[in-house]
Amino acid sequence: MSRMSARRYLTALVSVMAIGAAFSFGATQARAGDVTEDQIVNALTPAKKPLTRGLSVGGEEAKPVDPAQQKFVTSLRGRTRGLNLNEREELATIAKDKPNIDLEITFDYNSSNISAKSMAAVQTLGRALTNPDLKGSTFVVAGHTDAIGGEAYNQDLSERRADTIKRFLIDNYGINGTDLVTVGYGKDKPKDPNAPMDPINRRVQVVNMDTKTASK
């Protein structure tokens, strides 16, 4: 394989690996600036039912909506206070099979301000969430930190950072605030449990809850 062919192959492979596939907090993370609008849309779009055996299009295949789960998610829309532990865990359970993507969005040190180098990624997310293919869903914006620092501190920081992303999307892309549910998991759900202090654990995850209850 020529050097140029190998380089193109590696680039394509990295692009494919950037798309998260499950809410097990082990989905591959997309680096800020690398992810495209189409990648986000594809990752957050529920897969259509296969046209032929073994073939499907889109992200995670849509599953029937459980009325109790839908009621719970709907109850979180418009919340102005943080979720308690039981609510966070219930949301994680419901979201684990939903279409999602991890974004490596960084913030200023000890702050909830989006870093300059991550601004392009947040803007790409904003454009993706206004795509007609994603219209009609409620999205969870989940903040995660690494294990450096105390539990209470990281929990508060993850919540504030998720709220910052929500506010940015509302102010700059006209997304209805009740269509975005924010949650912080602090350092409780690391991407890499074997390296809890690794920067890879600092991320923002976006999940399409696909409840079809969002503002039209």
N, C-alpha and C positions, 0 to 999 in steps of 0.2 A: 504494500500500500504506500503510495507516494506521501510525502510530508503534507502536501496540501489536502489530499483526500483524508488523511488521518485527522488533520485539524478540523475539517468540516464534519467528520463523523463525531469527534469529541464535542463540538459545539452543539450538534443535534442531540446528542445523548444528554448533555447538561440541561438543555431546554426541556426535554421530556421529563427528566427527574425533578424539575422545578415544581411540578404540579402535585399537590397533596391529594391523597385518595381516601383518607379515613380520619375520624375524629378520635383516634386512639392516642393522640398526642405523639404519634410517631411518624406522621406524614412528612414527606420531604419538604424542606423549606426553600422558598424562593427568595433569592438575595435581592435586596433593594436595588432598583435600577435594571435588573435583569428581566423581571417579569413583564409581560406585555398585556395589553387590554384583552386581547383574544384569549390568552392563556387563563386569565382570571375568569372570563365569561364561561369558557369551556369547563373549567374546574368547578364552577358553582352552578352549572346547569344540570339538573337531574337527567340521567340517561333516558332516552326514549326506549320503549319496549323493542326488543330485537325484531328486525324485519325478517331475518333468517336465523336459524339456530346458531348461537355462538357469536352473533354480531350485534353490537349496540352502538349508539352514538351519544356523546356527552359525558358527564361526570358519573357520580354514583347513581345507580338506577333508582328511580322514584319508587317509594314504598307507600302502601296505603297509610293515610294519616289517622293516627289513633285519636279519637275525640277527646280523651282525657289529656293526652299530651298537647293537643292543639289548644285546649282550654288553658293549660298551664302557660304555654308560650305566649298566648294572647294576653294573659294576665300580667306579663312582664313588660309589654309594650307601654311606653310612656312612663315607666318607673323613673323616679328622680333620686332614689336612694339605692345603695349597693345591695346586692343579693346576699342573703345569709348562706351559711355553709350548706344547709340542706337544699336550698334552691340552686346553688351552684352545682352541686352534685347531680341533682335531677336534670338540670339543663345539659350537663355533660353526657349523661346517659342517653337522653333523647337525641342529642346531636351527633353521637358517635357514628351513625350510619348515614349522615347527611353529606351532601356535596360540600367540600371545604377546600381552603387553600391557606397555607402558612406563608406569611410575608415577613421578611427580615426588615422590619421598620425600626430604626434606632431613634433614640431620643437624647437630648442633651443630658449630660451627667447629672444624676440626682434630681431629675426634672421630668415633667410630662410634656415639655416642648419638643415637637418633632425636629429632628436634626436636619440641617440643610441638605445633607447627602441623601436623605430618605424622602424629601419632599416630592420628587418625581414619582416615586412608587405610590405614595398616597394619592397623588393626582391621577395616576393610572387606575387605581382602585376606584376613585370617584367616577371616572368615565365608564368603567366597567359596570358599576352598580346602577347606572342610568340606562344601560343597554336594554332595549325592548325584550330581549330573551329572558331577562331576569325580573321583569316587571311583575308585581303581585306577590312577592315573597317577603317574609320577615328575615332579616339577617342578624346573626349574632356576631358581635365584634369582641373577641376574647383576648385579654392581655395576659402575658406571661413574663416572668422575670427569671433570672438565674438564682442560685442559692446564696449569693453573697448578701449578707445583711439579715436582720431579724424577720420573723414570719409576719408580724403585724405591719412592719415597714413595707415589705415587698407586696403584701396584699393591697395596701393602700396605693402604692405606686402603680401596680398593675391596673387597678380600677381607674385611676386618674389618667393613665395613658390610653386606655380603651375609650374613656370619655372624650379625650382630646381628639382621637380619630373620628368619633361620632360627630363632634361639633364641627370639625373641618368639613366633613361630608355634607352636613346640613347647610353650613354657611356658604360653601363654594359650589355645591352641585345640586342644591335644592331638594335633597333627599329628605323625606318626611321623617322627623325624629322618632315617631312611633314605629317606623319600619326598621329601626336599628335598636337591638337589645345589647347593651354592654355588660360585660362580666369580667372580673379579674380573678385569676387563679394564683396570683403570687408565684411562689416557688414550688407549689404543691404538685404540679403536673409537668415536670421537665421533659423536654423532647428526648434528651439522653439521660436516663436515670443513673447511668454509670459515671457520668461527668456532670453533676448538678451545677457546678460553678462555671461551666463552659458557656461562652457567649451565645452558642447556638440555641440555648434555652430562652434567650430574650427574643420574643417574637410576638406578632399579632396574628391571630387566626380569625378568618372570616368564614362563617358557615351559613349556607342557605337552608333555613328551616323549612322552606317549601310549604308553609301553612296556607298560602293563598288568602291570607287575611289582611295583608298590608294595604296601604292606601293606593287606590288605583289612579 
